[in-house]
Amino acid sequence: MNISTNEISEIMNWISSYGLLETGGITRLLYSQEWMDVQNGLKEKFESIGMKANFDEIGNLIGHLSGSENSEETIATGSHIDTVVNGGKLDGQLGIFGGFLAVKHLLETYGQPKKNIEIISMAEEEGSRFPYVFWGSKNLLGLANKEDVLNITDQDGIKFVDAMHKHGFDFKSDNKSSLSHVKAFVELHIEQGNALEMEEKSVGIITDIVGQRRYNITLKGEANHAGTTLMEYRKDVIQVFANIVTESINKAKEKGNPLVLTFGKINVKPNTVNVVPGFAEFTMDCRHTDGSFLKEFTTEIEEDMKRIAKDANVEIEIDRWMDEEPVPMDKNVISMIEEACKAKGLNYKLMHSGAGHDSQIIAPHIKTGMIFVPSVKGISHNPKEFTELEDLKQGIEALAAAIYKLAY
C-alpha cells in the first residue's frame, strides 16, 4: 500500500476549496452553503470507491462499505467537516479525507474487508456559527437535546432551526444511537500543539483526552481617584487579579505536566489610566488527564482566590460553567494502533490530547482511538495551520494500518 504525498496534497486542496477565503483560510460553518456543497462533494467521493453514502436526519454524512464475513460489525473513522472562522486546511477535515485515502488504498491493496467500514463526515464540532458544540457526534449517539438549539441564532440572527431546514435536514425522530453497530472508532487529527514537532515524532497515539474546568470570575471592589486614594485604603481589583494569577500559575508550574492553567480574558472597569479599577471579570481554564487531580487542584485554587479577595476587602463571584471529565481511549484500540505503527516502522509516541475532539463524545460508548500528526509551531484554527506532507502520509498510513487490523 503506497499513499503518495501528491495524492494527499490533491485531495486536501480539493476539500479546502469549499469555503476558501482570499486570506488562504477556510470558513465553512454548519448549514452554510459551503458546508452543504462539501458534504455533497464527499458523498460523490465515497460513492466513487464503492461505498453507499447517505445523510442522517441532521446532516451527518456516512459512507458505508459492506464486509464479506460479518455484517453485524462495523469499524468507523472520520471527524467533523465544519471549520472555525478563517480556519486552516487540516482541523477536522484531515480525519475525513485521511480516512477516505486510507479506505481507498486498503480496498485497492486487499479488496473487500471482513467487517463493514464506515467513514463519517460529522456535521459540526466547533460551535463557530451557533452556541452549541458536538452537534454531529451527539446526534450520532442520540445524546443531543432538541431544546438546547430550538431558540438559538447565529450572529446574523438566523435561527438554528431555519438554517437546518433550509438544506432539508431536521431533528432526529428518536434518541437512539445510530452507531450501535460500530465496534471501534478511530479518529485522525492534527495535534494543535507542538509536542510532536518538538520531539520530532510524526505520529501521536492518544491515551486520554484531558478533563476541563472553565470559570468566569467576577471581582467587585471600589473605583476611586488614582492620585488621592492611598494604597492601604484601596479596593483594587487588579491587585487581586494579579495576586490570583501569580499564585495560581506558580502552583500549576510546581505540579508540572500534564496540568495546564490559563487566565485567558479580562474585562476591567472603568479601564482608564487615572482611576483605581473597581470591577473586573476574567476567565480561568484548567485541564488535566486525571479527573480527581483536576478537581482537587481547582478546588484549592478556588479557595485561594476567595482568601486573596477577602484580604483585599474585594468581593468575588466564582462561576464554574464547564466541568468535563477526562476521557480515556480504549486500551485495546491503543495497543492495535501501536502494533500497527511498529509494524510499519512509523515514528510515533504515546501522548494525551490537551484539546477536545469528537472522540471524547464517542469514547464512553464505543471503543475509540485517536491518532495525531504534528502541527508546525503548534498553530491551529488559523490559515497558517500546517503539517508536512510526509507527516500527513505517516498519519494516514497509521490510520490505514489500524483499520486493517480491526476490519480485515
Disulfide bonds with the S-S distance in Angstrom:
none
